[in-house]
Each structure stands twice: as structure tokens, then as C-alpha cells.
């Protein structure tokens, strides 16, 4: 019995290290080896049905994104079950699935530079595969798995302007197509995602600084597409002039934004902001907003959606004429 357990642990170690080096086949074998235990956890929390299926799919993608964070490859089964447990409990609470910090968010400090290279390569590989999906599938996946504040089905539905059921189906189809895209791009050249994210953070801070100094319109003219559109869900509600009026109005009444998180690929970028309202009007704006930006082939913003932390009416966002 002990020999069998040791042999199983040795296989887990081998597969985990291969997956951390970017081998999708190894990750698939890991998930298959531990699927029964993961599903048992999902069923114990959610019972049979679509929610348990969703959690299993979410867990697989989370494992892909965070396999580099596993500190004890021999205990990868417990790590996978913890992902499912946290995802199931978060779904019951109506919040985003967030694993324990010590298990999921902190990279190991035991490895050398090669481990960081492996994690970077894995991240670049995922983003290269995401770029191969259609925009309708890409945006829900990025919001669900790569942002911090626009992650629930309801929030994604509001941001995309579609029913919750459509979000579920697009996420399900998107995950399936992402798995195929990952296999197809395993041997391809992958872009430098970290470089894009760093550049996007700089761009966000420069954009906010320009707004506070009264130069938001100038920055948009120089850096964004001249045909930029402001969207609410799927509907176009304005363009550059409305964006400038809205930002200038917010700055004038004392509203400020602070960047807290950014993700970026070739075709989209997301800036998540905390909103600081003026002391005399603390409810002027919701406490947070995400800028969801589609980029053209040159990297210029061609459309923008604003996803607020609570539902807002269109008239609340429009500045006075």
C-alpha cells in the first residue's frame, strides 16, 4: 500500500514539473488522474448539475494559470481539490472563486530563475491561445479568470450586455476552444505578456494623470483610435467627445481613479480602478470600475466599456451638456 502511494506521488511530481514547464499534455494527465476526487468535492458542495460542471471547468483553467505556484508537486491532488472547494463555496456565496493565498497566489521562493522563466512561458502560452478565440468568447474568459472585480456571471453579463445564460454558454464553449487552442499553439512562438501588462499599467497611470491635469482629450487624440466608441453592453452610446466630457466632469467635481489591476493582450486590455469620490459627495460614483478596452491592430483603443462595481443607469454616467 505504501509503495503504491509512493509511486502515485512520484507520478504526480513528474507530471506537475512537466506541466510547470509548459507541457499541456502533462497537465491534462494530472487533471484526469484527480478528476474523480475533484468532482466528488464539487458534488459534495453543489450537488449534481450545471454548477458542479462549471466549477470543474473553472478549476481546470485555474490549474492551468497557477500550476507554477504549486510548492509541493507530490501534493498536487490536494491543491486541485482545494481549488474546486473554494470555487464551489464562492459560487454559493455569489462571489469569485479565490483560492487560499498561500496555495494559489504566492509563487514558490524555492526555485531559481528557470522557474520564473517557466511561469512566464506558461502565461504567454495561455494568452497566445486566448488571442486565437473570437472576441465574443475571449472577453468573458478574460473577465472570469484574469480580473479581480468583474468575475461573477452577473457582472460579466452586465459588461457584455447579454443574459447570464449566454455568459455560461460562452464560458463553456470558450474553455473548450481554449483547450484546443492551447494544444495548437504549444510549439508556436508566444508573445511577451508581462511586457504588455507593464506597458498597459504605465499607459493607465499616464491616462489618469492626463485627466487630472485637464489633458484627457489631448491624450485620446494622440493615443486612441479617432473612431473610438463608448459602449454600454453591446450598444454604442457615444464616442470621443462623450468620453472627454464625462472624464472632465468627474475630475471637476473631485472624482479620482486609482489603478489597482491591469491585464493586457494584443487585442484587449482591462484596467481595474478604485474610485475615490469627493468627501462632500461620497456616493457620486460606485466605488470601483473596470475599463474594458478592445484594441485595434496598432494597439490603439477602438472601443471602451465601463463595468462598474454596482449597476448604474446610463443617465447617471452622462455628463450635462
N, C-alpha and C positions, 0 to 999 in steps of 0.2 A: 504493500500500500504506500509506504513511504517512498519507495523507488519510483512508483508511478507518479506521485505528486512532484517529486524532484524532476522527473522527465518532463512533466507538463510545464513546470516552472521554467525549465531550460528552453522549451519551445517558445513560451511567451517572451522570454528575454531576447531570443534570437529574432522573433518577428517584430517586437517592439523597436529594437535597434534598427532593423531594416526599414520599418515604417518611418522612423525618425530621420532616416537618410533619404526619404522621399520615395520609397517603394510602395506604390498604391496596392500592389498585389498582396504584400505582407500585411498592410492594414486591413484589406478585405478578409484575409485569413484570420486575423485577430478578431474582427467583428463576428465572423462566422463561428469561431471557437467559443465565444462568450455570448452568442445571441440568445441562447436559451435562458441563461441567468439574467441577462438584461431584460428580456421580455417578461420573465417572472416578476421582476421588480416593477416594471411598468403596469402589469396586470394587477399586482397587489395594491397599487395606489389608485389606478384609474378604472380598473375593470376592463373587460373586452370592449373593443370598439375603435372608432376613428382616433380618439385622443391617444390611446396607447400606441397606435400606429404612428401618429405624428411625433410622439416623444421618441420612439425608436429611430425615426428618420432624423430628428434633431440631434439625437445623441451621436449618430454616425458622423454627421457633419462636424459636430463639436469635437469629436475624437480626431477627425482629420485636421482641424485647425490647431488642436492643442496637444497632439501626440508628443511633440517636442518637450512638453512640460512634465512628462512622466519621470519621476525621480527614481522609482524602483520598478524597472521593467518586469520583474517577476511578479509584481502585484498589479499588473495592468487590468486583470479581470475585476478586481475591487474598484479600481479607478473608473472603469467603464460603467459598472453598476451604480457608482456614486453619481455619475453624470445623469443617468436615467432617473435615479431617485430625486435629484434636485430638479430636473426638468419636470417630472410628474408633480412634485409638490408645488413648483412655481406655477404650473398650468392650473392647478386647483385654486391658487391664490389670485390668478389672473395677472401674473407678473412674468417678466422674462426669466428664462432659466439661467441661473447663475451658480456655477459650481463653487465649492469651498475655495477660498483664496489660496490656501496652502496647497491645494491639489491641482487647481486649474489655471491660476493666473500668474504664478511666480515661476519663471524659468529656473531650472536647476543651476546651482552655482558650482556643481562638482565637475562639469565638463570644461573643456578648453575651447579655444576659438573655433575648432572644427564643429562643435555642437551649435554654436551660433550660426555658422555658415549653413548647416543642415536645416535649422529652423527657418532661416531666411529663404533658402531654396524652396522649402515646402510652402511657405507663404506666397512666394512668387508664382509657384506652380498653380496654387488654388486660384489666384487672381487671373492668371493667363486662361485658365479654364472658364472662369466666370465671364471673361470678355467674349467667349465664344457663344454665350447664350443670348437669346433675344432680349431686348430691353424690358419686355413685359415680365419675363422670368427673372432677369438679373436683379432688378430693383427690390422686389420682395425678399429675395435671398440675402442681399447685402444688408437690408434693414433688419431682418430677423437675426442674422448671425454675426454681423460685423459692427453694428451700432450699439449704443448703450441705452438709448431712450425712446427708440421707435421700433419696438420689438414685438409687442403683442399683436395678435391678429387684428384687433380693433384699430390700433394705431396705424398699422400698415394699410388697412382698408381705407381709413380716412386720408392718408397721404396719397394713395394711388387712385382714390375716387372709385372704388369698386366694393361690392359686398364682401363680407367676411368669408363666405363660402368660396368666392373666387380667389381670395388670398390663399385659403387652404389648398385649393386645387393647383394654383400656380406654384406654391411652395413644393407640393408633392411632385409635380411634373419637373420643376426646376431642379430638385435634388436628384431625380433620376437622370436628367440630361447632364447635370454637373458630373455625376459619376462617369458617364460615358465620355464627357469632355476631358476629364482628368486622365482617363486611360489614353485618349487620343493625343494629349499634349505631354505625356510623360517624358518623351525623348526630345521635345521641342525646346527651343531657346525661350527662356522666361524673362520677362521684364523685371526691373528693379523696383518692387513695390515700396520698399522702405524709402527709397529716394523720392518717389512720387508723394508719399504721405508727408515726408518732411517738407517738401516744396509746397504742398497744399496747406500745411499749418502756417507756413510763412505767408502764403497768399491770404489766408483768412485773417491773420493779425494785421496785415497791411490794409486789407479791405476795411476792417473795423476802425483802424487808425485814420484812414481817409475819410470815413463817415464822420468821425468825431471832429475832424478838422474842417469839415464842410466841402470836401473834395470827392465825395462818393460818386457824383455824376461824372467827373473827370476820369476816375479810375474805371468806371464801367465803359466809358467811351474807348479807353486805351486797351482794356484787357478782356472785355466781354464781347460777345457777338452783337453787332448792331441790330440784329433781329431778335434779341433775347426776349423770351416770353415768361411772364409770371403765370403759373398755373395753380389752380385750386382743384385738386384731384386730377381729372382729365380735361378740365375746361380752362381755356386761356382767358384771363381776366385783365391783362394789360401787358405793357412792355417796359422799356427803359424808363420812360417818363414817370410811370406809376411807381416803379421801384425807387427812383430818386426821391420823389415826393414823399413816399412812405418813410424812407430812412431819414430824410431831413426832418420830417415832422417828429419822429421818435426822438432824434437827437435834441431837437429844440425843446421838447418837454422834459428832457432829462433821462430818457431811457438809454441804457447802455447794454452791450452784449459782451460776453466773455467766452472765448473758445475753451471748451473742455475736452473735445474729442474730434478727431478727423480720420476719415478713411478716403482712399482715392485710388482709382484705376485709370485706364486710358479714356474710358467713355463716361465715367461718372465720378462725382466726389460728394461726400457728405460732411458738413460741418455742424457739430452739435454745440449749441451755445446755452449758457446760463443767461437769463435776462435780469438785469438789475433795474428795478423801477425807481422812480423818484420817491423820496420819503413822504411827500405830501399826496402821492397817488400810488400806493403800493400794489394796487390791482390793475394798473393801467394795461399791462400785458401779462400773459401767462408766464410762469417762472422759467420756462425753457422753450427753445425752438431748435429744430434741425433744418438746415438749408440742404435740400436735395437737388443737386445740380447735374444736368446732363451736359456733357462736353462734346464739342464738335471735333473734327479730325485734327485741328490745330491746338486743341486743349482749351479753347475759349468756351465760356458758359453760354449755352444756347437756350436752356430753359431752367427755371427755378421753381421748386415747390417749397413752401414753408410748412413744416409739420410741427405744430405747437403741442405742448405737453397736455393741454386740455382742449376740447373742441372750441372753436371760435367761429363767429359768423363773418361772412365776407365784409359786411359793412363795418365791422369792428377793425378790420385791417386797412381799410381805405382811408387815406388822409383827406381832409377837407380840401375842396377845390378852391 
